[in-house]
């Protein structure tokens, strides 16, 4: 069971004094979590790259978000919506544009390591900024444009239709309120896997450590009895 592996694999020794709390699992039944995500989570805690802050790992290809506490325990996993354009860049000046003004090619969710937290926005009140400079935030799905069918895309079992936003990350309102809002109330670290760039470009220290450790590129199947 991949989610159990993630939770056990990254928990630190000091966490043994308290019984683990079951993570909220909203991923579709049978959907795998990649080895890269599992290894990155383990590296973050082992290297203390998160500096004790909660963190999230976002896999754009699989349309998944996994949320961890500062202790490395998995708090929840859920499907997500990402930028409609494939790519890892942030176009210059895109943060200053109205949504309708952003060219289709620049509606990307940038890859990399970001330190973010809650803060004000011009049109949406207080939001969870992943990267304020590029105006990328995490927020619950809203009705928005009916033709985009964001709620339906999020609920579908396939990640193939989850690229629809202008670059922000959308989650179900339930997961956002129950897991994301409470976990990142004081900020955190966000790791977004790349679409096109290599891991060496995006997370050089992780890639270097990964190169020296044996691994395979397969996927661990999740138990159907969840």
C-alpha positions as CSV (number, residue, x, y, z in Angstrom):
1,X,0.0,0.0,0.0
2,X,1.8,3.1,-1.2
3,X,0.4,5.6,1.2
4,X,1.2,3.4,4.2
5,X,4.8,3.1,2.8
6,X,5.1,6.9,2.5
7,X,3.9,7.4,6.1
8,X,6.2,4.8,7.6
9,X,9.1,5.6,5.3
10,X,9.5,9.2,6.3
11,X,8.4,9.3,9.9
12,X,11.2,10.2,12.3
13,X,12.2,8.2,15.3
14,X,10.8,10.7,17.8
15,X,7.3,10.2,16.3
16,X,7.1,6.7,17.9
17,X,6.0,8.2,21.2
18,X,2.6,9.1,19.7
19,X,0.3,6.8,17.8
20,X,0.0,7.7,14.2
21,X,-3.2,9.3,12.9
22,X,-4.7,7.8,9.8
23,X,-4.1,9.9,6.8
24,X,-7.0,11.2,4.7
25,X,-6.8,9.3,1.4
26,X,-8.9,10.8,-1.4
27,X,-6.9,9.3,-4.3
28,X,-8.9,7.1,-6.7
29,X,-8.9,3.4,-5.7
30,X,-6.0,1.6,-7.4
31,X,-4.1,4.8,-8.3
32,X,-0.4,4.5,-7.7
33,X,2.0,7.0,-6.0
34,X,5.2,7.2,-7.9
35,X,8.5,6.0,-6.4
36,X,9.9,9.5,-7.1
37,X,7.3,11.0,-4.8
38,X,8.0,8.4,-2.1
39,X,11.8,8.9,-2.4
40,X,11.5,12.7,-2.4
41,X,9.4,12.6,0.8
42,X,12.0,10.4,2.5
43,X,14.8,12.7,1.4
44,X,13.1,15.8,2.6
45,X,12.8,14.5,6.1
46,X,16.2,12.7,6.2
47,X,18.0,15.8,5.0
48,X,15.8,18.2,7.0
49,X,15.2,20.1,3.9
50,X,11.8,21.2,5.2
51,X,13.5,22.6,8.4
52,X,10.7,21.1,10.5
53,X,7.9,22.8,8.6
54,X,5.0,20.9,7.1
55,X,5.4,20.2,3.4
56,X,3.5,19.1,0.3
57,X,4.7,17.2,-2.8
58,X,2.8,17.8,-6.0
59,X,3.0,15.4,-8.9
60,X,1.6,17.2,-11.9
61,X,1.8,14.1,-14.2
62,X,-0.3,12.0,-11.8
63,X,-2.4,15.0,-10.7
64,X,-1.7,14.3,-7.0
65,X,-0.9,16.3,-3.9
66,X,0.5,14.6,-0.8
67,X,0.6,16.6,2.4
68,X,3.0,15.9,5.3
69,X,3.3,17.3,8.8
70,X,6.6,18.8,10.0
71,X,7.3,15.4,11.6
72,X,7.2,13.7,8.2
73,X,4.0,11.8,8.7
74,X,1.6,11.7,5.9
75,X,-1.6,13.8,6.6
76,X,-3.4,13.3,3.4
77,X,-3.3,12.6,-0.3
78,X,-5.8,13.9,-2.9
79,X,-6.2,14.5,-6.6
80,X,-5.6,18.1,-7.8
81,X,-6.0,20.3,-10.8
82,X,-2.9,22.0,-12.3
83,X,-2.1,24.6,-15.0
84,X,-3.5,23.8,-18.4
85,X,-0.2,24.3,-20.2
86,X,2.5,21.7,-19.9
87,X,5.7,23.3,-18.7
88,X,7.7,24.3,-15.6
89,X,8.4,27.9,-16.3
90,X,6.8,31.1,-15.0
91,X,6.5,33.7,-17.8
92,X,7.9,37.2,-16.9
93,X,5.1,39.5,-15.7
94,X,2.4,36.8,-15.6
95,X,1.6,37.7,-11.9
96,X,0.5,41.1,-13.0
97,X,-2.0,39.9,-15.6
98,X,-5.7,39.3,-15.2
99,X,-6.5,35.6,-15.7
100,X,-8.1,36.2,-19.1
101,X,-4.9,37.9,-20.2
102,X,-2.6,35.0,-19.6
103,X,-1.6,33.3,-22.9
104,X,-2.5,29.7,-23.0
105,X,1.2,28.7,-23.3
106,X,1.9,30.4,-20.0
107,X,-0.8,28.8,-17.9
108,X,1.8,26.6,-16.3
109,X,2.2,25.4,-12.7
110,X,6.0,26.0,-12.1
111,X,8.2,23.2,-10.8
112,X,10.6,23.5,-7.9
113,X,10.9,24.1,-4.2
114,X,8.9,26.9,-2.8
115,X,8.4,28.4,0.7
116,X,4.9,29.8,1.1
117,X,2.1,30.5,3.4
118,X,-1.2,32.3,3.8
119,X,-1.4,36.0,2.7
120,X,-3.8,38.5,1.2
121,X,-4.8,38.6,-2.5
122,X,-6.4,41.3,-4.6
123,X,-9.5,39.4,-5.5
124,X,-9.8,36.3,-3.4
125,X,-9.1,37.4,0.2
126,X,-6.7,35.4,2.2
127,X,-5.1,32.6,0.2
128,X,-2.4,30.0,0.6
129,X,0.5,31.2,-1.6
130,X,2.8,28.5,-2.9
131,X,4.9,31.2,-4.7
132,X,3.7,34.8,-4.3
133,X,6.0,36.2,-7.0
134,X,4.5,34.0,-9.7
135,X,0.9,34.3,-8.2
136,X,0.6,30.5,-7.7
137,X,-1.6,29.5,-4.9
138,X,-3.5,26.5,-3.6
139,X,-7.3,26.9,-3.2
140,X,-10.5,24.8,-3.3
141,X,-12.3,24.4,-6.5
142,X,-15.0,26.9,-7.2
143,X,-17.8,27.0,-9.7
144,X,-15.8,29.2,-12.0
145,X,-16.5,28.8,-15.7
146,X,-19.1,26.0,-16.0
147,X,-17.5,24.8,-19.3
148,X,-14.3,24.0,-17.5
149,X,-16.1,21.3,-15.4
150,X,-13.4,21.6,-12.7
151,X,-15.4,19.6,-10.0
152,X,-16.0,16.9,-12.5
153,X,-12.4,16.8,-13.6
154,X,-11.3,16.6,-10.0
155,X,-13.6,13.7,-9.3
156,X,-12.7,11.6,-12.4
157,X,-10.4,8.6,-11.7
158,X,-8.0,9.6,-14.5
159,X,-5.3,12.3,-14.2
160,X,-5.6,13.0,-17.9
161,X,-8.2,15.7,-17.6
162,X,-6.7,17.5,-14.6
163,X,-4.9,20.2,-16.5
164,X,-7.3,23.1,-16.6
165,X,-6.3,26.0,-14.3
166,X,-4.3,29.2,-15.1
167,X,-1.4,27.8,-13.0
168,X,-2.8,27.5,-9.5
169,X,-3.5,24.2,-7.7
170,X,-7.1,23.3,-7.1
171,X,-8.2,20.8,-4.5
172,X,-11.6,19.6,-3.3
173,X,-13.1,21.9,-0.7
174,X,-13.2,19.1,1.9
175,X,-9.6,18.2,1.5
176,X,-8.6,21.8,1.5
177,X,-10.4,22.6,4.8
178,X,-9.7,19.4,6.6
179,X,-6.0,19.0,5.7
180,X,-4.4,21.9,3.8
181,X,-5.7,24.8,5.8
182,X,-4.9,23.3,9.2
183,X,-1.5,22.0,8.1
184,X,-0.2,25.1,6.6
185,X,-1.7,27.7,8.9
186,X,1.9,28.9,9.7
187,X,3.4,28.2,6.3
188,X,5.3,25.4,4.8
189,X,7.4,24.1,2.0
190,X,6.0,23.0,-1.4
191,X,7.8,20.7,-3.9
192,X,6.3,20.5,-7.4
193,X,7.6,17.8,-9.7
194,X,8.5,18.9,-13.2
195,X,6.7,18.2,-16.5
196,X,9.7,18.6,-18.8
197,X,12.7,19.7,-16.8
198,X,14.9,17.0,-15.2
199,X,15.0,16.2,-11.5
200,X,18.6,17.3,-11.5
201,X,17.6,20.8,-12.7
202,X,14.6,21.0,-10.4
203,X,15.9,19.4,-7.2
204,X,19.7,19.1,-7.6
205,X,20.5,17.9,-4.1
206,X,17.7,15.3,-4.1
207,X,18.7,14.1,-7.6
208,X,22.3,13.7,-6.4
209,X,21.4,11.6,-3.4
210,X,19.0,9.6,-5.5
211,X,21.7,8.8,-8.1
212,X,23.7,7.0,-5.4
213,X,20.8,4.9,-4.1
214,X,19.4,1.8,-5.8
215,X,15.8,2.2,-7.0
216,X,13.4,1.3,-9.8
217,X,11.0,3.4,-11.8
218,X,8.0,1.2,-11.1
219,X,4.9,2.1,-9.1
220,X,3.7,0.5,-6.0
221,X,0.0,-0.4,-6.2
222,X,-2.2,0.7,-3.4
223,X,-4.4,-1.7,-1.6
224,X,-7.9,-2.0,-2.8
225,X,-9.2,-2.4,0.8
226,X,-9.0,1.2,1.9
